[in-house]
Amino acid sequence: MDLHGWIAADVTSVRTKLFDTVMGMVPAERWHEQADGGGSTIAGLLLHLSRHQDLALNTVLAGRAPLFAGHRGALGLAEASPAAGLAERESRELTTSVTTDSLTAYVTAVFDSTEAFLGGGEADLDAVPDVDDRLRDLAALDADEVPWLFNMWRGKPAWWLLQWPVVGHGHTHAGEAVSIRNRMGYSPF
């Protein structure tokens, strides 16, 4: 398997972990609950990891507006900042307004878009996209609001943007969501 094929397979692995072992096992009405009375929620993690994947793939790599722009209204985030959901620490007031149906639609659209991009042939994995211009012009993000994002992604090649914000970050938060599922009592083991 080549690197491109490996990345595509790993994205499918993240998707399967989320859809089958978290979203498919935890009732949607519990996605906004904090397990053990604190920490992230499943809804918060789904929004967060999808926002990062959407920006890395659709905006920075593919050079188009993030899917979030078309989903903001349905998510209940029309008035929220374009940086909504990007911070590692969940904003409970933000995620409590997100409905599970609209969140499922957004997460599905992000993974579908990622798989279509990766299935479209060999991407130039060594290309270094203009992160600043794309995040600012296509996603309406302000480097003063999320300087850490601009600084972390700036100057990175396409392979890194797939390897970390899409795959590594996805696996990290999918694992966190599995932990929440287990603490809620939905572990299949």
TINUDREN-659810 format. One record per residue: residue in three letters; z, y, x of N, C-alpha, C, O, CB in turn. Coordinates in steps of 0.2 Angstrom, whole numbers. Glycine has a CB too. Layout:
# residues N
(rec ala (Z Y X) (Z Y X) (Z Y X) (Z Y X) (Z Y X));
...
***
This chain:
# residues 189
(rec met (0 -6 4) (0 0 0) (0 6 5) (4 6 10) (6 0 -5));
(rec asp (-4 11 3) (-4 17 7) (1 22 4) (5 21 -1) (-11 21 6));
(rec leu (2 28 8) (8 32 6) (7 35 -1) (12 36 -5) (8 38 11));
(rec his (1 37 -3) (-1 39 -9) (1 34 -15) (4 36 -20) (-8 41 -10));
(rec gly (-1 28 -14) (1 23 -19) (9 22 -19) (11 20 -24) (-2 16 -17));
(rec trp (12 22 -13) (19 21 -13) (23 27 -17) (27 26 -21) (22 21 -6));
(rec ile (20 33 -16) (23 39 -20) (22 38 -27) (27 39 -31) (20 46 -17));
(rec ala (16 36 -29) (15 35 -36) (20 29 -39) (22 30 -45) (8 33 -38));
(rec ala (20 24 -35) (25 19 -38) (32 21 -38) (36 19 -43) (24 13 -33));
(rec asp (34 25 -34) (41 27 -34) (42 32 -39) (48 32 -42) (43 31 -27));
(rec val (37 36 -41) (38 41 -47) (39 36 -53) (43 38 -58) (32 45 -48));
(rec thr (35 31 -54) (35 26 -59) (42 23 -60) (45 22 -65) (30 21 -59));
(rec ser (45 22 -54) (52 19 -53) (57 24 -56) (62 22 -60) (54 17 -46));
(rec val (57 30 -54) (61 35 -57) (61 36 -65) (65 36 -68) (60 42 -54));
(rec arg (54 36 -67) (53 36 -74) (56 30 -78) (59 31 -83) (46 37 -76));
(rec thr (55 24 -75) (58 18 -78) (65 18 -79) (68 17 -84) (55 12 -75));
(rec lys (68 21 -73) (76 21 -73) (78 26 -78) (83 24 -82) (78 23 -66));
(rec leu (75 31 -79) (77 36 -84) (76 34 -91) (80 34 -95) (74 43 -83));
(rec phe (70 32 -92) (68 30 -99) (71 24 -102) (73 24 -108) (60 30 -100));
(rec asp (71 19 -98) (73 12 -100) (81 11 -99) (84 9 -104) (70 7 -96));
(rec thr (84 14 -94) (91 12 -93) (96 18 -94) (102 17 -94) (92 10 -86));
(rec val (93 24 -96) (97 29 -98) (95 31 -105) (99 30 -110) (97 35 -93));
(rec met (89 35 -106) (87 37 -112) (87 32 -118) (88 33 -123) (81 41 -112));
(rec gly (85 26 -115) (84 20 -120) (91 17 -122) (91 13 -127) (79 15 -117));
(rec met (96 18 -118) (102 15 -119) (108 19 -122) (112 17 -126) (105 11 -113));
(rec val (107 25 -121) (113 30 -123) (110 34 -129) (105 37 -129) (115 35 -117));
(rec pro (113 33 -135) (111 37 -141) (110 44 -139) (114 47 -136) (116 35 -147));
(rec ala (105 47 -142) (103 54 -141) (109 58 -143) (109 64 -140) (97 56 -145));
(rec glu (112 57 -148) (118 61 -150) (123 62 -145) (128 66 -146) (120 59 -157));
(rec arg (123 57 -140) (128 58 -135) (126 61 -128) (130 62 -123) (131 51 -133));
(rec trp (119 63 -128) (117 66 -122) (120 73 -120) (119 74 -114) (109 67 -123));
(rec his (123 76 -124) (126 82 -123) (134 82 -121) (137 87 -119) (126 87 -128));
(rec glu (136 76 -121) (143 74 -119) (144 74 -112) (140 71 -108) (146 68 -123));
(rec gln (150 76 -110) (152 76 -103) (156 69 -102) (162 69 -105) (156 82 -100));
(rec ala (154 65 -98) (158 59 -97) (165 60 -94) (165 64 -89) (155 53 -93));
(rec asp (170 57 -96) (177 59 -93) (179 66 -94) (183 68 -90) (177 57 -86));
(rec gly (176 70 -98) (178 77 -100) (176 82 -95) (178 87 -95) (185 77 -100));
(rec gly (171 80 -90) (169 85 -85) (162 83 -82) (160 77 -83) (174 86 -80));
(rec gly (159 87 -78) (153 86 -75) (147 87 -79) (147 90 -84) (153 78 -72));
(rec ser (141 84 -76) (135 85 -79) (134 81 -86) (138 76 -87) (129 83 -75));
(rec thr (130 83 -90) (128 79 -96) (121 75 -94) (117 78 -90) (128 83 -102));
(rec ile (119 70 -98) (113 67 -98) (107 73 -99) (102 73 -96) (112 61 -102));
(rec ala (108 77 -105) (104 82 -106) (103 87 -101) (97 89 -99) (106 86 -113));
(rec gly (108 89 -97) (108 93 -92) (104 90 -86) (100 94 -83) (114 95 -90));
(rec leu (105 84 -84) (102 81 -79) (94 80 -80) (90 81 -76) (105 74 -77));
(rec leu (92 78 -87) (85 77 -88) (82 84 -88) (76 84 -85) (85 74 -95));
(rec leu (85 89 -90) (82 96 -90) (81 98 -83) (75 100 -80) (86 101 -94));
(rec his (86 97 -79) (86 99 -72) (81 95 -67) (77 98 -64) (93 98 -69));
(rec leu (81 89 -68) (76 85 -63) (69 86 -66) (64 86 -62) (78 78 -63));
(rec ser (68 87 -72) (61 88 -75) (59 95 -73) (53 96 -71) (61 88 -82));
(rec arg (63 100 -73) (61 107 -70) (59 107 -63) (54 110 -62) (67 112 -71));
(rec his (63 103 -59) (61 103 -52) (54 99 -51) (50 102 -47) (66 100 -48));
(rec gln (54 94 -54) (47 90 -54) (41 94 -56) (36 94 -53) (48 83 -57));
(rec asp (42 97 -62) (37 101 -65) (35 107 -60) (29 108 -59) (40 104 -72));
(rec leu (40 110 -57) (38 116 -53) (35 113 -46) (30 116 -44) (44 120 -51));
(rec ala (37 108 -44) (35 105 -37) (27 103 -38) (23 105 -34) (39 100 -34));
(rec leu (26 99 -44) (20 96 -44) (15 101 -48) (10 102 -45) (21 90 -49));
(rec asn (17 103 -54) (12 107 -58) (11 114 -55) (5 116 -54) (14 108 -65));
(rec thr (16 117 -53) (15 124 -50) (13 124 -43) (8 127 -41) (22 128 -52));
(rec val (17 121 -39) (16 122 -31) (10 118 -29) (6 120 -25) (22 120 -28));
(rec leu (10 112 -31) (5 107 -29) (-2 108 -32) (-7 109 -29) (7 100 -29));
(rec ala (-2 108 -39) (-8 109 -43) (-10 116 -44) (-16 117 -47) (-7 105 -50));
(rec gly (-6 121 -43) (-8 128 -44) (-9 130 -51) (-13 134 -53) (-14 129 -40));
(rec arg (-4 128 -55) (-5 130 -62) (2 131 -65) (7 130 -62) (-8 124 -67));
(rec ala (2 135 -71) (9 136 -74) (13 130 -75) (10 125 -77) (8 140 -80));
(rec pro (19 130 -75) (23 124 -76) (23 122 -84) (22 127 -88) (31 125 -74));
(rec leu (24 116 -85) (24 114 -92) (30 117 -96) (29 118 -102) (24 106 -92));
(rec phe (35 119 -92) (41 122 -95) (39 128 -99) (42 129 -105) (46 124 -90));
(rec ala (34 132 -97) (31 138 -101) (29 136 -108) (31 140 -112) (26 141 -97));
(rec gly (26 131 -109) (24 129 -115) (29 125 -119) (28 124 -126) (18 124 -115));
(rec his (35 123 -116) (40 119 -120) (46 124 -121) (51 121 -125) (42 113 -116));
(rec arg (46 130 -118) (53 134 -118) (55 135 -126) (61 134 -127) (51 140 -115));
(rec gly (50 137 -130) (52 138 -137) (55 132 -140) (60 133 -143) (46 141 -141));
(rec ala (52 126 -140) (54 120 -143) (61 118 -140) (65 115 -144) (49 115 -142));
(rec leu (62 119 -134) (68 118 -131) (74 122 -133) (80 121 -131) (67 118 -123));
(rec gly (72 128 -136) (77 133 -138) (79 137 -132) (84 140 -132) (84 129 -140));
(rec leu (74 138 -127) (76 142 -121) (71 148 -121) (69 150 -115) (75 137 -115));
(rec ala (68 150 -126) (63 155 -126) (66 161 -123) (62 165 -120) (60 157 -133));
(rec glu (72 163 -124) (75 169 -121) (79 168 -115) (81 173 -112) (80 172 -126));
(rec ala (79 162 -112) (82 160 -106) (78 163 -100) (72 164 -101) (83 153 -105));
(rec ser (81 163 -94) (77 165 -88) (72 160 -86) (73 154 -88) (83 166 -82));
(rec pro (67 162 -83) (62 157 -81) (65 152 -76) (62 147 -74) (56 160 -77));
(rec ala (71 153 -73) (75 149 -69) (79 144 -72) (83 141 -69) (78 153 -63));
(rec ala (79 144 -79) (84 140 -83) (83 133 -81) (78 130 -80) (82 141 -90));
(rec gly (89 130 -79) (89 123 -78) (88 121 -71) (89 115 -69) (85 119 -82));
(rec leu (87 126 -66) (85 124 -59) (92 123 -55) (91 119 -50) (81 130 -56));
(rec ala (97 127 -57) (103 126 -52) (106 119 -53) (106 116 -58) (108 131 -55));
(rec glu (109 117 -47) (112 110 -47) (118 110 -52) (119 105 -55) (115 109 -40));
(rec arg (122 115 -53) (127 115 -58) (124 117 -65) (121 122 -66) (133 121 -56));
(rec glu (126 112 -69) (123 113 -76) (127 119 -80) (133 120 -79) (125 107 -80));
(rec ser (122 123 -83) (125 128 -88) (126 125 -94) (121 124 -98) (120 134 -88));
(rec arg (132 124 -96) (133 121 -103) (130 125 -109) (128 122 -113) (140 119 -104));
(rec glu (131 131 -108) (128 136 -114) (121 135 -114) (118 136 -120) (131 143 -113));
(rec leu (118 134 -109) (110 133 -109) (108 126 -112) (104 126 -116) (108 134 -102));
(rec thr (111 121 -109) (109 114 -112) (112 112 -119) (109 108 -122) (112 109 -107));
(rec thr (117 115 -121) (119 114 -128) (114 116 -133) (114 114 -139) (126 117 -129));
(rec ser (110 121 -131) (105 123 -136) (98 119 -136) (94 119 -140) (103 130 -134));
(rec val (98 114 -131) (92 110 -131) (93 104 -135) (98 100 -135) (91 108 -123));
(rec thr (88 103 -139) (88 97 -144) (85 91 -140) (81 91 -135) (83 98 -150));
(rec thr (87 85 -142) (85 79 -138) (78 77 -139) (75 75 -135) (90 73 -140));
(rec asp (75 79 -145) (68 77 -146) (64 82 -142) (59 79 -139) (66 78 -154));
(rec ser (65 88 -142) (61 93 -138) (62 91 -130) (57 92 -126) (63 100 -139));
(rec leu (68 89 -128) (69 87 -121) (65 81 -119) (62 80 -114) (77 86 -120));
(rec thr (65 76 -124) (62 70 -123) (54 71 -122) (51 69 -118) (63 65 -128));
(rec ala (52 76 -126) (45 78 -126) (43 81 -119) (38 80 -116) (43 83 -132));
(rec tyr (47 86 -117) (46 89 -110) (47 84 -105) (42 84 -100) (52 95 -109));
(rec val (52 80 -104) (52 75 -99) (46 70 -99) (43 69 -94) (59 71 -100));
(rec thr (44 68 -105) (38 64 -105) (32 68 -103) (28 65 -99) (37 62 -112));
(rec ala (31 74 -105) (25 78 -102) (25 79 -95) (20 78 -92) (25 85 -106));
(rec val (31 80 -92) (32 81 -85) (30 74 -81) (26 74 -76) (39 83 -83));
(rec phe (32 69 -83) (31 62 -80) (23 61 -81) (20 58 -76) (35 57 -82));
(rec asp (21 62 -87) (14 60 -88) (9 65 -84) (4 62 -81) (12 62 -96));
(rec ser (11 71 -83) (7 75 -79) (7 73 -71) (2 73 -68) (10 83 -79));
(rec thr (13 71 -69) (14 69 -62) (10 63 -61) (7 62 -56) (22 67 -61));
(rec glu (10 58 -66) (7 52 -65) (-1 53 -65) (-5 50 -61) (8 47 -70));
(rec ala (-3 58 -69) (-10 59 -69) (-13 63 -63) (-18 61 -60) (-12 64 -75));
(rec phe (-8 67 -60) (-10 70 -54) (-10 65 -48) (-15 65 -44) (-5 76 -52));
(rec leu (-6 61 -48) (-6 56 -42) (-11 50 -43) (-14 48 -38) (1 52 -42));
(rec gly (-13 49 -50) (-18 44 -51) (-25 47 -50) (-30 44 -51) (-17 42 -58));
(rec gly (-26 54 -49) (-32 57 -49) (-36 56 -42) (-41 60 -41) (-31 64 -50));
(rec gly (-33 52 -38) (-36 52 -31) (-32 54 -26) (-26 56 -27) (-43 56 -31));
(rec glu (-34 54 -20) (-30 55 -14) (-29 63 -14) (-34 67 -13) (-33 53 -8));
(rec ala (-23 65 -14) (-21 72 -13) (-20 73 -5) (-19 69 -2) (-14 74 -17));
(rec asp (-22 79 -3) (-21 81 4) (-13 82 5) (-10 87 4) (-25 88 6));
(rec leu (-10 77 7) (-3 77 8) (0 81 14) (6 82 14) (0 70 9));
(rec asp (-5 83 18) (-3 88 24) (-4 95 22) (-2 99 26) (-7 86 30));
(rec ala (-7 97 17) (-8 104 15) (-1 107 14) (3 104 11) (-13 104 8));
(rec val (-1 113 15) (5 117 15) (3 123 9) (0 128 11) (8 120 21));
(rec pro (6 122 3) (4 127 -2) (8 133 -1) (13 133 2) (5 124 -9));
(rec asp (6 139 -4) (9 145 -4) (14 145 -9) (13 147 -15) (4 151 -5));
(rec val (20 143 -8) (26 142 -12) (28 149 -15) (28 149 -22) (32 139 -9));
(rec asp (28 154 -11) (31 160 -14) (26 163 -19) (28 165 -25) (31 165 -8));
(rec asp (19 163 -18) (15 166 -23) (15 161 -29) (14 164 -35) (8 166 -20));
(rec arg (15 155 -28) (14 151 -34) (20 151 -39) (20 151 -45) (13 143 -32));
(rec leu (26 151 -36) (32 151 -40) (33 158 -43) (35 158 -49) (38 150 -35));
(rec arg (31 163 -39) (31 170 -42) (26 171 -48) (28 173 -53) (31 175 -37));
(rec asp (20 170 -46) (14 171 -50) (13 167 -56) (11 169 -61) (8 172 -46));
(rec leu (14 160 -55) (13 155 -60) (19 153 -64) (19 151 -70) (10 149 -57));
(rec ala (25 154 -61) (31 152 -64) (36 157 -66) (41 156 -69) (35 147 -60));
(rec ala (34 164 -64) (38 170 -66) (45 169 -63) (49 172 -65) (38 171 -73));
(rec leu (45 166 -57) (52 165 -54) (53 171 -49) (48 173 -46) (53 159 -50));
(rec asp (59 173 -48) (61 179 -44) (65 176 -38) (70 173 -39) (65 184 -48));
(rec ala (62 177 -32) (65 175 -26) (72 177 -25) (77 174 -22) (61 177 -20));
(rec asp (74 183 -28) (81 186 -28) (86 182 -33) (92 182 -32) (81 193 -30));
(rec glu (83 179 -38) (87 175 -43) (88 168 -40) (94 165 -41) (84 174 -50));
(rec val (83 165 -37) (84 158 -34) (81 158 -27) (76 154 -25) (80 153 -39));
(rec pro (85 161 -23) (82 162 -16) (82 155 -12) (78 153 -8) (87 166 -12));
(rec trp (87 151 -14) (88 144 -11) (82 140 -13) (80 136 -8) (94 141 -14));
(rec leu (79 140 -18) (73 137 -20) (67 139 -16) (63 135 -13) (71 137 -28));
(rec phe (66 145 -16) (60 148 -11) (61 146 -4) (56 143 -1) (60 155 -12));
(rec asn (67 147 -2) (69 145 5) (68 137 7) (65 136 12) (76 147 7));
(rec met (70 133 2) (70 126 3) (63 123 3) (61 119 7) (74 122 -2));
(rec trp (59 126 -1) (52 124 -2) (47 127 2) (41 124 3) (50 124 -9));
(rec arg (48 133 4) (43 137 8) (41 133 15) (45 131 18) (46 144 10));
(rec gly (34 133 16) (32 130 22) (32 123 23) (30 120 28) (36 133 28));
(rec lys (33 119 17) (33 112 17) (27 109 15) (23 112 11) (39 110 12));
(rec pro (25 104 18) (18 101 16) (19 97 9) (24 96 7) (16 96 21));
(rec ala (13 95 6) (13 92 0) (17 86 0) (21 84 -5) (6 90 -2));
(rec trp (17 82 5) (20 75 5) (28 77 4) (31 73 1) (19 72 12));
(rec trp (31 82 7) (38 84 7) (39 86 -1) (44 84 -3) (40 89 12));
(rec leu (35 90 -4) (36 92 -11) (36 86 -15) (39 86 -21) (31 97 -12));
(rec leu (32 81 -14) (32 75 -18) (38 70 -16) (42 68 -20) (26 70 -17));
(rec gln (40 70 -9) (45 65 -7) (52 68 -9) (56 64 -11) (45 65 0));
(rec trp (53 74 -9) (60 77 -11) (60 79 -18) (64 76 -22) (62 82 -6));
(rec pro (57 85 -20) (59 87 -27) (57 82 -32) (60 82 -38) (55 94 -28));
(rec val (52 78 -31) (49 73 -36) (53 67 -36) (56 64 -40) (42 72 -36));
(rec val (52 63 -30) (55 57 -29) (62 57 -27) (66 54 -31) (51 53 -24));
(rec gly (64 60 -22) (71 59 -20) (76 63 -25) (81 60 -26) (72 62 -13));
(rec his (74 69 -27) (79 72 -31) (79 68 -38) (84 68 -41) (76 79 -32));
(rec gly (73 66 -40) (73 62 -46) (77 56 -46) (81 54 -51) (66 59 -47));
(rec his (77 52 -40) (81 46 -40) (89 48 -40) (93 45 -42) (80 42 -33));
(rec thr (90 54 -36) (97 56 -36) (100 57 -43) (105 55 -44) (98 62 -31));
(rec his (97 61 -47) (99 63 -53) (98 57 -58) (102 57 -63) (96 69 -56));
(rec ala (94 53 -57) (93 47 -62) (99 42 -60) (102 40 -65) (87 43 -60));
(rec gly (101 42 -54) (107 38 -52) (113 41 -55) (118 37 -58) (108 37 -45));
(rec glu (114 48 -55) (119 51 -58) (120 50 -66) (125 49 -69) (119 59 -57));
(rec ala (114 50 -69) (113 49 -76) (115 41 -78) (119 40 -83) (106 50 -79));
(rec val (114 37 -74) (116 30 -75) (123 29 -74) (126 26 -78) (112 25 -69));
(rec ser (126 33 -69) (134 33 -69) (137 36 -75) (142 33 -78) (136 37 -63));
(rec ile (134 41 -78) (136 44 -84) (136 39 -90) (141 37 -94) (133 50 -86));
(rec arg (130 35 -90) (129 30 -95) (134 25 -95) (137 23 -100) (122 27 -94));
(rec asn (136 23 -88) (141 17 -87) (148 20 -90) (152 16 -93) (141 15 -80));
(rec arg (150 26 -88) (156 29 -90) (157 30 -97) (162 30 -100) (158 35 -86));
(rec met (151 30 -101) (151 31 -108) (152 24 -111) (153 23 -117) (145 34 -110));
(rec gly (151 19 -107) (152 12 -110) (145 9 -112) (146 4 -116) (156 12 -116));
(rec tyr (140 11 -109) (133 8 -111) (130 4 -106) (124 2 -106) (129 13 -113));
(rec ser (134 2 -101) (132 -2 -95) (130 -9 -98) (134 -12 -102) (137 -3 -90));
(rec pro (124 -12 -96) (122 -18 -99) (126 -24 -95) (125 -30 -96) (115 -19 -98));
(rec phe (129 -22 -90) (133 -27 -85) (140 -28 -87) (143 -32 -84) (131 -26 -78));
***
